[in-house]
């Protein structure tokens, strides 16, 4: 039985989020949360909250043992990019891209 959670339109670039999610991919949930607790990246807080959400979704099924969950899949896709303009010298404009992410976590139970 899989449980999933999705965070959409997170205002962190997917490239930065992928640095964090690579640390916890394939790990047990409690181990992943411990790793994220001491990771100093800004995306760690978002990913930690998302894993808690996926665990809460898994608890809705009475057949699932929450202590046996692991991160089966976790990935960050690119969301829409906000485009902003910064004035530059000689009347030019410089485009600033503020990127967003869609982060997905899928949990599954370990086979006994």
KACORVEN-V266801 format. One record per residue. N is the residue number from 0. SS is DSSP state (@ for helix, = for strand, . for the rest). Layout:
[[N & SS] [N & SS]]
//
This chain:
[[0 & .] [1 & .] [2 & =] [3 & =] [4 & =] [5 & =] [6 & =] [7 & =] [8 & =] [9 & =] [10 & .] [11 & .] [12 & .] [13 & @] [14 & @] [15 & @] [16 & @] [17 & @] [18 & @] [19 & @] [20 & @] [21 & @] [22 & @] [23 & @] [24 & .] [25 & .] [26 & .] [27 & =] [28 & @] [29 & @] [30 & @] [31 & @] [32 & @] [33 & @] [34 & @] [35 & @] [36 & @] [37 & .] [38 & .] [39 & .] [40 & .] [41 & .] [42 & @] [43 & @] [44 & @] [45 & @] [46 & @] [47 & @] [48 & @] [49 & @] [50 & @] [51 & @] [52 & @] [53 & @] [54 & @] [55 & @] [56 & @] [57 & @] [58 & @] [59 & .] [60 & .] [61 & .] [62 & .] [63 & .] [64 & .] [65 & @] [66 & @] [67 & @] [68 & =] [69 & =] [70 & =] [71 & =] [72 & =] [73 & =] [74 & =] [75 & =] [76 & =] [77 & =] [78 & .] [79 & .] [80 & .] [81 & =] [82 & =] [83 & =] [84 & =] [85 & =] [86 & =] [87 & .] [88 & @] [89 & @] [90 & @] [91 & .] [92 & =] [93 & =] [94 & =] [95 & =] [96 & =] [97 & =] [98 & .] [99 & .] [100 & =] [101 & =] [102 & =] [103 & =] [104 & =] [105 & =] [106 & =] [107 & =] [108 & =] [109 & .] [110 & .] [111 & .]]
//
